[in-house]
């Protein structure tokens, strides 16, 4: 605490000594504030909210091939403007965004009189900042070797962050695949297991003061994906570029850019409660679509045999069963996973796509992203990593009526890998194909940037419930962390809703499901993905009551509004989402003891609603209830249980 006090005093004295360069910008409501300063020629920024310091003075700057823009800088000029923009999202947690922000651009010059522009945008709850480099004399390009950027949290902060994996580790050398576990309320500076830092997004609790979520957005083929390095005991987390060994050491760890050059946006969401963290749209506010959609892409729900029935189900007969299941449930899609080219074959796949079309079901097909940066053997392979092969394959897929692809095993954040993501997306758009990424990095504003991008895994997802009993044992716990972290900043292909008691085809052996049926139903709303790949299997049709299937058939996958109601990471969460005039409210219990909650739902006050709840046998019961005029609701959640309230 003394350290923070001394930093604050030093920061004030720096501003006073350099008062002509004292620069600050506030959000529209005046509560969120950023102050910029130079200390011995190095730029810093600090973030406060309602008069309280949320981020101590933190370093800024770039180290490039044309000069160092992190030290020996001098103040050049600054400008401010107001931003008032409205835009639509067709596949996210909200459909209409009115973005109001104040922008400060501060320019610092180095000894060559080249200029670093620090661009700060503040809404009422978010800070987004980016760097722009311009030059005095003619230069056409630069390399950004590293950034001086850091985030200095108070030393009493605690963390909810997921560690970075070492390259070329894990199953068939496919890591990093961004599927590591989260810390839980650990002190800042606690070393990560691999000593290489943490992936975005990163959630920090500032004692009783509030919360901070740090991430980035707007990363495309022109930059690398970044992460947080190891934190110090005093709370400073430096921004780091990819590890050299990622993607089998293919490509550099730097960013190569044309001049003028602008970096992606780093984002900081702050709040006294978790409400701003869950509801923020900053990942989309500061980016723009990179191309127009070639068609009106349809989102929705998909059946998926592989998630429970695994590789043995990738045959014509089993896929026909899951097409029939999708048709019965009114789902838009069936996802056919790895080895389909070997086990079904390309000619029979054409037949299968026609069969699915006759059932009004679209087909999504799996692909291996590569042939040479991991040892993952699954095919089809070598179809997505070069432009000629990719375009030839996509033309065939379009000709037989396939609707979209799931592309797997990327394993890195280098600029070369980011270019591959973008190339797959932009080529697929030319052939009317949607793209889901698996074994992949965090989507960074991609829902808005790429109109045919659907969703990404980038989480310890539901396949691990099948592979590992300990993942099933922790599912409820992590379900109450993800809405505040990974799913807060982008679509998350977790793949929800399992009804099998044992997660295997025979249900004679395998991972035992710990959650209740109502919990599983709640995850269809809790986990945000515009195409949801469900863990339902054909045998479930006869095992669950009609009211369960009525809900599954009707639950949306994209939303007009999202409202955080209550919760704490690892304990429970209550979340409300609206589609058109219909509200869906879900509550899940992350703990192993029964829980009683009193919540307030002003949007449902005085209304009659349907309630799906935990029965004593852990099945999902249904009843109609009337919400009183003050919106108060009493909920009972069994251990690892859930509730769904909806108005349709």
C-alpha positions in Angstrom: 0.0 0.0 0.0 2.9 2.4 0.8 4.4 1.6 -2.6 1.1 2.7 -4.3 1.1 5.9 -2.3 4.7 6.8 -3.3 3.9 6.0 -6.9 1.0 8.4 -6.8 3.1 11.1 -5.3 5.8 10.6 -7.9 3.2 10.7 -10.7 1.8 14.0 -9.4 5.3 15.5 -9.1 6.1 14.3 -12.7 2.9 16.0 -14.0 3.7 19.2 -12.1 7.3 19.3 -13.3 6.1 18.7 -16.9 2.9 20.6 -16.6 3.0 21.9 -20.2 2.6 18.3 -21.3 0.1 17.3 -18.7 -2.6 15.5 -20.7 -5.8 13.8 -19.6 -9.0 12.6 -21.1 -12.3 11.5 -19.4 -15.1 9.3 -20.5 -18.4 11.0 -21.5 -19.8 10.7 -17.9 -16.6 12.0 -16.3 -16.0 9.0 -14.1 -13.3 7.2 -16.2 -10.1 9.1 -16.6 -6.7 8.5 -18.2 -3.7 10.7 -17.6 -0.6 10.7 -19.8 2.8 11.9 -18.8 6.5 11.8 -19.7 9.0 10.7 -17.1 12.6 11.1 -18.2 11.5 10.9 -21.8 9.4 7.8 -21.4 5.6 7.9 -21.8 3.2 6.6 -19.1 -0.5 6.4 -18.6 -2.6 5.9 -15.5 -6.3 4.9 -15.3 -8.7 6.1 -12.6 -12.4 5.7 -12.0 -14.5 7.9 -9.8 -11.4 9.4 -8.3 -9.8 6.0 -7.4 -6.6 4.8 -9.1 -7.3 1.5 -11.0 -4.1 1.3 -13.0 -0.9 2.8 -11.6 1.3 4.8 -14.1 2.1 2.2 -16.7 4.7 2.3 -19.5 3.9 3.0 -23.2 5.9 2.8 -26.4 7.3 0.8 -29.2 10.8 -0.5 -30.1 11.2 -0.6 -33.9 13.6 -1.0 -36.7 13.6 2.7 -37.4 14.0 3.9 -33.8 13.1 3.5 -30.2 9.7 5.1 -29.3 9.8 4.2 -25.6 12.5 6.5 -24.3 14.2 9.9 -25.0 11.0 11.2 -26.4 9.8 14.8 -26.4 6.2 16.1 -26.4 5.1 17.4 -29.8 1.4 18.0 -29.7 -2.0 16.7 -28.8 -5.6 16.8 -30.0 -9.0 15.7 -28.8 -12.3 14.8 -30.4 -15.7 13.3 -29.5 -16.8 10.0 -31.1 -20.5 9.3 -31.4 -21.1 6.2 -33.6 -23.8 3.6 -34.0 -23.4 0.2 -35.5 -25.1 -3.1 -35.7 -23.9 -6.6 -34.7 -25.6 -9.6 -36.2 -24.0 -12.3 -34.2 -23.1 -11.2 -30.7 -24.4 -10.4 -27.2 -26.1 -7.2 -28.4 -27.4 -6.2 -31.8 -27.3 -2.4 -31.7 -24.4 -0.4 -30.2 -24.3 3.4 -29.6 -20.7 4.1 -29.0 -19.8 7.3 -27.3 -16.3 8.1 -26.4 -13.7 10.9 -26.0 -10.4 10.5 -27.8 -7.1 12.0 -27.0 -4.1 11.7 -29.4 -0.8 12.6 -27.9 2.3 12.9 -30.2 5.8 12.2 -29.0 8.9 12.7 -31.2 12.2 10.9 -31.0 15.6 12.3 -31.9 15.0 11.6 -35.6 11.8 13.7 -35.4 9.7 10.6 -36.2 6.5 10.6 -34.2 4.7 8.1 -31.9 1.0 9.0 -31.8 -0.6 7.5 -28.6 -4.3 7.3 -29.3 -6.6 7.0 -26.2 -10.3 6.4 -26.5 -12.5 6.4 -23.4 -16.2 5.4 -23.1 -17.9 5.3 -19.8 -16.4 1.9 -18.9 -13.6 1.2 -21.4 -10.2 2.5 -22.3 -8.9 1.5 -25.7 -5.4 2.6 -26.9 -3.4 2.2 -30.0 -0.1 3.5 -31.4 0.5 5.1 -34.7 4.0 5.8 -36.2 4.7 8.5 -38.8 8.1 9.6 -40.0 9.7 12.9 -41.0 11.7 11.5 -44.0 10.6 8.9 -46.5 10.5 5.4 -45.1 8.1 2.8 -46.3 8.2 0.1 -43.6 9.2 -0.8 -40.1 9.5 -3.8 -37.8 8.0 -3.6 -34.4 10.4 -5.8 -32.4 8.7 -5.3 -29.1 6.5 -3.0 -27.1 7.2 -1.2 -23.9 3.5 -1.4 -23.1 2.7 -2.6 -19.6 -0.2 -2.7 -17.2 0.6 -1.8 -13.6 -2.1 -3.1 -11.3 -2.2 -2.2 -7.6 0.0 -4.6 -5.6 -3.0 -5.8 -3.6 -4.9 -7.0 -6.8 -5.7 -10.6 -7.4 -5.9 -12.5 -10.6 -8.3 -14.6 -12.7 -6.0 -15.3 -15.7 -5.1 -18.3 -17.9 -1.5 -19.1 -18.4 0.3 -19.2 -21.8 1.4 -22.7 -22.9 4.9 -23.5 -24.2 5.1 -23.9 -28.0 5.1 -27.3 -29.6 3.9 -29.1 -26.4 0.8 -31.0 -25.6 -1.0 -33.4 -27.8 0.9 -33.9 -31.1 2.8 -30.6 -30.4 -0.4 -28.5 -31.1 0.1 -26.0 -28.2 -0.4 -23.2 -27.6 -4.1 -23.9 -28.2 -5.3 -21.5 -25.5 -6.9 -24.2 -23.4 -5.2 -23.7 -20.0 -6.9 -23.4 -16.6 -7.5 -20.1 -14.8 -5.9 -18.8 -11.7 -8.3 -18.1 -8.9 -7.9 -15.0 -6.8 -4.1 -15.4 -6.7 -2.0 -12.4 -5.8 -0.4 -10.5 -8.6 3.1 -11.6 -9.4 2.4 -15.3 -8.7 4.6 -17.1 -11.3 2.8 -19.0 -14.0 3.4 -22.7 -14.4 5.4 -22.2 -17.6 7.0 -18.9 -16.6 6.0 -17.3 -19.9 3.0 -15.3 -18.8 -0.7 -15.3 -19.6 -3.1 -15.0 -22.5 -5.8 -12.4 -23.0 -8.3 -11.6 -21.6 -7.0 -11.1 -18.1 -9.3 -10.3 -15.1 -8.1 -8.6 -12.0 -9.9 -7.9 -8.8 -8.8 -4.7 -7.0 -10.0 -5.6 -3.5 -13.2 -3.8 -2.6 -12.5 -1.1 -5.2 -13.6 -3.0 -8.3 -12.5 -5.0 -11.3 -10.3 -4.6 -14.4 -10.4 -6.7 -17.6 -7.4 -6.3 -20.0 -7.5 -7.6 -23.5 -6.8 -6.6 -27.1 -8.8 -6.2 -30.3 -8.3 -5.4 -34.0 -5.5 -7.9 -34.6 -5.3 -8.9 -38.2 -2.7 -9.9 -40.8 -0.7 -6.7 -40.1 0.4 -7.5 -36.5 1.0 -10.3 -34.0 -1.3 -11.4 -31.3 0.1 -10.4 -27.9 -0.2 -11.6 -24.3 0.8 -10.6 -20.8 4.2 -11.5 -19.5 5.0 -12.6 -16.0 3.8 -10.1 -13.4 6.0 -8.5 -10.8 5.1 -8.6 -7.1 4.2 -5.0 -7.4 1.6 -5.7 -10.1 3.3 -4.7 -13.4 2.4 -7.0 -16.3 4.4 -6.3 -19.5 2.9 -6.9 -22.9 4.8 -9.7 -24.8 5.0 -10.9 -28.4 4.7 -14.5 -29.5 7.4 -17.1 -28.5 10.0 -18.0 -31.1 9.0 -21.7 -31.1 5.4 -21.2 -31.9 4.2 -22.8 -35.2 7.3 -25.0 -35.4 9.4 -21.8 -35.4 7.9 -20.7 -38.7 7.8 -16.9 -39.0 9.2 -14.1 -36.8 8.1 -12.9 -33.4 7.9 -9.3 -34.6 5.4 -7.3 -36.6 6.3 -6.1 -40.1 4.3 -3.0 -41.1 3.9 -0.4 -43.7 4.4 3.3 -42.8 2.3 5.0 -41.5 1.8 2.1 -39.1 -0.9 1.6 -36.6 -1.0 -1.2 -34.0 -4.1 -3.1 -32.7 -6.0 -1.7 -29.8 -5.3 -2.7 -26.2 -8.5 -2.6 -24.1 -9.1 -2.0 -20.4 -12.6 -2.4 -19.0 -13.2 -1.1 -15.4 -16.0 -1.3 -13.0 -16.9 -1.1 -9.3 -18.9 -4.3 -10.0 -18.6 -7.0 -12.6 -21.5 -5.6 -14.7 -19.3 -3.5 -17.0 -17.0 -6.5 -17.5 -19.8 -8.7 -18.8 -21.6 -6.1 -20.8 -18.7 -4.3 -22.5 -18.6 -4.1 -26.3 -15.1 -2.5 -26.6 -13.8 -5.4 -28.6 -16.1 -4.3 -31.4 -16.3 -0.5 -30.7 -12.9 0.4 -32.1 -12.8 -1.9 -35.2 -14.4 -1.9 -38.6 -15.5 -4.5 -41.1 -12.6 -5.4 -43.4 -14.8 -6.6 -46.3 -18.5 -7.0 -47.1 -20.3 -10.2 -46.7 -20.8 -12.1 -49.9 -24.2 -13.3 -48.6 -26.5 -13.3 -45.6 -24.9 -15.8 -43.3 -27.2 -17.8 -41.1 -26.3 -18.5 -37.4 -28.0 -21.1 -35.3 -27.6 -24.5 -33.7 -25.8 -27.7 -34.8 -25.7 -31.3 -33.8 -22.2 -32.8 -33.5 -21.6 -36.5 -33.2 -17.9 -36.3 -32.5 -18.1 -34.5 -29.2 -19.7 -37.6 -27.4 -19.5 -40.4 -29.9 -15.9 -39.5 -31.0 -14.0 -40.6 -34.1 -15.9 -43.8 -34.5 -19.0 -41.9 -35.4 -17.5 -40.3 -38.5 -19.2 -42.6 -41.0 -22.2 -42.1 -43.3 -24.7 -43.9 -41.2 -24.0 -42.1 -37.9 -23.9 -38.8 -39.6 -27.3 -39.5 -41.1 -28.6 -40.1 -37.6 -27.3 -36.7 -36.5 -28.7 -35.0 -39.5 -32.1 -36.6 -38.6 -31.5 -35.4 -35.0 -30.9 -31.8 -36.2 -34.0 -32.0 -38.4 -36.2 -33.2 -35.5 -34.9 -30.4 -33.3 -35.2 -27.7 -36.0 -31.4 -27.1 -35.9 -29.8 -25.3 -38.8 -26.7 -27.4 -39.0 -24.8 -30.7 -38.5 -21.0 -30.5 -37.8 -19.1 -33.4 -39.3 -15.6 -33.7 -37.8 -12.2 -35.1 -38.6 -11.4 -38.0 -40.9 -14.6 -37.5 -43.0 -12.6 -37.6 -46.2 -11.2 -41.0 -45.3 -14.2 -42.6 -43.6 -17.0 -41.2 -45.7 -15.1 -40.1 -48.8 -15.7 -37.1 -51.0 -18.2 -38.7 -53.4 -20.4 -40.0 -50.5 -20.0 -36.6 -48.8 -21.8 -35.1 -51.8 -24.6 -37.6 -51.2 -24.7 -36.8 -47.5 -24.9 -33.0 -48.1 -27.8 -33.7 -50.5 -29.5 -35.8 -47.8 -29.0 -33.1 -45.2 -30.4 -30.5 -47.6 -33.5 -32.6 -48.0 -34.0 -32.4 -44.3 -33.4 -28.6 -44.3 -30.0 -29.1 -42.5 -26.8 -27.4 -43.5 -23.5 -29.2 -43.4 -20.4 -27.9 -41.6 -17.1 -29.7 -42.3 -13.9 -30.0 -40.2 -10.4 -29.3 -41.6 -6.9 -29.5 -40.3 -5.3 -26.1 -40.8 -1.9 -27.4 -41.7 0.6 -30.0 -42.8 3.8 -28.9 -41.1 3.5 -26.9 -37.9 2.2 -29.7 -35.6 2.1 -33.5 -35.7 -1.8 -33.7 -35.6 -2.6 -36.5 -38.1 -6.2 -35.8 -38.7 -7.4 -35.2 -42.3 -8.4 -33.4 -44.5 -4.9 -31.8 -44.3 -3.0 -29.5 -46.6 -6.2 -28.0 -47.9 -6.3 -24.7 -45.9 -2.7 -23.6 -45.6 -2.0 -22.5 -49.2 -4.1 -20.2 -51.4 -4.3 -22.5 -54.5 -5.3 -25.6 -52.5 -7.7 -23.6 -50.3 -9.5 -21.9 -53.2 -9.8 -25.2 -55.1 -11.3 -26.9 -52.0 -13.6 -24.1 -51.2 -14.9 -24.0 -54.8 -15.8 -27.7 -54.5 -17.4 -27.2 -51.1 -19.5 -24.4 -52.5 -20.5 -26.6 -55.5 -21.9 -29.4 -53.3 -23.7 -27.1 -50.9 -21.5 -27.1 -47.8 -22.3 -24.1 -45.6 -19.2 -23.6 -43.4 -15.9 -25.0 -42.1 -14.4 -25.7 -38.7 -10.6 -25.3 -39.0 -8.4 -26.7 -36.3 -4.8 -26.8 -34.9 -3.2 -23.3 -35.4 -0.8 -23.2 -32.5 0.6 -19.6 -32.3 0.1 -15.8 -32.5 2.8 -14.8 -35.0 1.9 -12.4 -37.8 2.2 -15.3 -40.2 -0.5 -17.2 -38.3 -2.7 -14.1 -38.1 -2.4 -13.8 -41.8 -3.5 -17.4 -42.2 -6.6 -16.8 -40.1 -7.4 -13.8 -42.3 -6.7 -15.6 -45.6 -9.0 -18.4 -44.6 -11.8 -16.0 -43.7 -11.5 -13.8 -46.7 -11.2 -16.6 -49.2 -14.2 -18.4 -47.5 -16.3 -15.3 -47.9 -15.8 -15.5 -51.7 -17.3 -19.0 -51.6 -20.1 -18.2 -49.2 -18.7 -20.3 -46.3 -18.7 -19.5 -42.6 -15.6 -20.2 -40.5 -15.3 -21.6 -37.0 -11.8 -21.9 -35.6 -10.7 -24.6 -33.1 -7.4 -25.2 -31.4 -6.9 -21.5 -32.0 -6.2 -18.1 -30.5 -8.6 -15.6 -29.0 -10.9 -13.8 -31.6 -9.9 -10.1 -31.4 -12.9 -8.2 -32.6 -13.3 -10.7 -35.5 -17.1 -10.9 -35.3 -17.3 -7.3 -36.6 -14.1 -7.4 -38.7 -14.9 -10.5 -40.7 -18.6 -11.0 -41.6 -18.3 -14.8 -42.2 -16.4 -15.4 -38.9 -18.6 -17.3 -36.5 -16.8 -18.4 -33.4 -13.5 -19.7 -31.9 -12.7 -22.2 -29.2 -9.7 -20.6 -27.4 -10.9 -22.1 -24.1 -10.7 -25.4 -22.1 -13.8 -26.5 -23.9 -16.3 -29.3 -23.6 -14.1 -31.9 -25.4 -12.2 -32.0 -22.2 -15.3 -33.0 -20.3 -15.1 -36.2 -22.4 -11.4 -36.7 -22.2 -10.9 -36.0 -18.4 -12.9 -36.7 -15.3 -11.3 -33.7 -13.6 -12.6 -31.4 -16.3 -16.1 -32.7 -15.6 -15.6 -32.3 -11.9 -14.6 -28.6 -12.5 -17.1 -27.7 -15.2 -19.5 -25.8 -13.0 -16.7 -23.9 -11.4 -15.3 -22.8 -14.7 -18.7 -22.0 -16.1 -18.9 -19.2 -13.6 -15.5 -17.8 -14.5 -15.8 -17.8 -18.4 -18.6 -15.1 -18.6 -16.2 -12.7 -16.8 -13.1 -13.6 -18.9 -13.0 -15.4 -22.2 -16.6 -15.0 -23.2 -16.7 -11.4 -22.2 -14.6 -10.3 -25.2 -15.7 -12.6 -28.0 -17.6 -15.6 -29.3 -16.6 -18.8 -27.5 -17.2 -22.3 -29.0 -17.4 -24.2 -25.7 -20.1 -26.5 -27.1 -22.9 -26.7 -24.5 -25.7 -29.0 -23.3 -25.0 -32.6 -22.4 -27.7 -35.0 -21.2 -25.8 -38.3 -21.1 -25.0 -39.2 -17.5 -21.7 -40.8 -18.6 -20.2 -38.9 -21.5 -19.7 -41.7 -24.0 -21.7 -43.5 -26.7 -22.4 -46.6 -24.6 -22.6 -44.7 -21.3 -20.9 -47.8 -19.8 -17.6 -46.1 -19.2 -16.2 -42.6 -19.5 -16.4 -39.2 -17.8 -19.3 -38.9 -15.3 -21.3 -35.7 -15.7 -21.6 -33.8 -12.4 -24.0 -31.0 -13.4 -27.8 -31.0 -13.4 -29.9 -31.1 -16.5 -31.1 -27.5 -15.8 -27.5 -26.4 -15.5 -26.8 -27.9 -18.9 -29.8 -26.1 -20.4 -28.7 -22.8 -18.9 -25.3 -23.1 -20.7 -27.1 -22.7 -24.1 -27.7 -19.1 -23.0 -24.7 -18.6 -20.7 -22.0 -19.5 -23.3 -22.2 -17.1 -26.2 -21.6 -18.5 -29.6 -23.6 -17.5 -32.7 -23.5 -21.1 -33.8 -23.8 -23.5 -30.8 -22.5 -27.0 -31.3 -24.7 -29.1 -28.9 -23.6 -32.2 -27.0 -27.0 -33.8 -27.5 -27.1 -37.4 -28.8 -30.0 -39.3 -30.5 -30.7 -41.4 -27.4 -31.5 -38.2 -25.4 -34.7 -37.7 -27.4 -36.5 -40.4 -25.5 -34.8 -39.6 -22.2 -35.8 -36.0 -21.7 -39.4 -34.5 -21.3 -41.1 -32.4 -24.0 -40.5 -29.2 -22.1 -36.8 -29.7 -22.4 -37.0 -30.1 -26.1 -39.3 -27.1 -26.5 -36.7 -25.0 -24.9 -33.8 -26.5 -27.0 -35.8 -25.9 -30.2 -36.5 -22.3 -29.4 -33.5 -20.9 -27.6 -31.7 -18.3 -29.7 -27.9 -18.2 -30.3 -27.6 -14.4 -31.0 -28.9 -11.6 -28.9 -30.2 -8.1 -28.9 -29.3 -7.3 -25.3 -27.3 -8.8 -22.5 -27.6 -7.8 -18.8 -25.5 -9.0 -15.9 -27.7 -9.7 -12.9 -25.5 -11.2 -10.1 -22.5 -13.4 -9.5 -18.9 -13.9 -8.6 -16.3 -15.9 -10.6 -16.2 -19.5 -9.4 -19.3 -19.2 -7.3 -22.4 -18.4 -9.4 -23.6 -16.2 -12.2 -27.0 -14.9 -13.1 -27.3 -13.5 -16.7 -30.2 -12.1 -18.7 -30.3 -12.0 -22.5 -33.0 -10.7 -24.8 -34.0 -11.7 -28.3 -36.7 -9.5 -29.8 -39.2 -9.2 -27.0 -38.3 -12.4 -25.3 -36.0 -12.6 -22.2 -33.9 -15.6 -21.2 -32.5 -15.5 -17.7 -30.1 -18.2 -16.5 -28.4 -18.9 -13.2 -25.8 -21.6 -12.6 -24.1 -22.7 -9.4 -20.4 -23.1 -9.6 -20.1 -24.7 -6.2 -20.8 -28.2 -4.8 -23.4 -27.0 -2.2 -27.0 -26.1 -2.7 -27.5 -22.3 -3.0 -30.4 -20.0 -2.4 -30.3 -16.7 -4.4 -32.6 -13.7 -4.3 -32.3 -11.7 -7.5 -34.0 -8.8 -9.1 -35.3 -8.9 -12.7 -36.8 -5.5 -13.5 -37.3 -6.5 -17.1 -39.7 -9.3 -16.0 -41.5 -7.5 -13.1 -45.2 -8.5 -13.0 -44.9 -11.0 -15.9 -45.8 -14.7 -16.1 -42.7 -16.7 -17.0 -41.6 -20.3 -17.6 -39.1 -21.7 -15.0 -36.9 -24.7 -15.7 -35.5 -25.8 -12.3 -33.5 -28.5 -10.5 -35.6 -31.4 -9.4 -34.4 -33.5 -6.6 -33.4 -36.3 -9.0 -31.3 -33.6 -10.8 -33.5 -33.6 -13.9 -35.1 -30.4 -15.2 -38.6 -29.6 -14.0 -40.9 -27.0 -15.5 -43.4 -24.7 -13.9 -45.1 -21.4 -14.7 -44.5 -18.6 -12.1 -45.6 -14.9 -11.8 -42.8 -12.5 -11.1 -44.0 -9.9 -8.5 -44.2 -6.3 -9.3 -40.8 -5.4 -7.8 -39.1 -8.1 -9.9 -37.7 -10.0 -6.9 -37.2 -13.8 -7.5 -36.1 -16.5 -5.1 -34.0 -19.3 -6.7 -32.9 -22.6 -5.4 -29.9 -24.1 -7.2 -28.7 -27.6 -6.4 -25.0 -28.3 -6.2 -23.6 -27.6 -9.7 -27.2 -26.9 -10.7 -29.0 -24.3 -12.7 -32.2 -22.4 -13.5 -33.6 -21.0 -16.7 -36.4 -18.4 -16.8 -37.9 -17.3 -20.1 -40.8 -15.4 -21.5 -41.7 -17.0 -24.9 
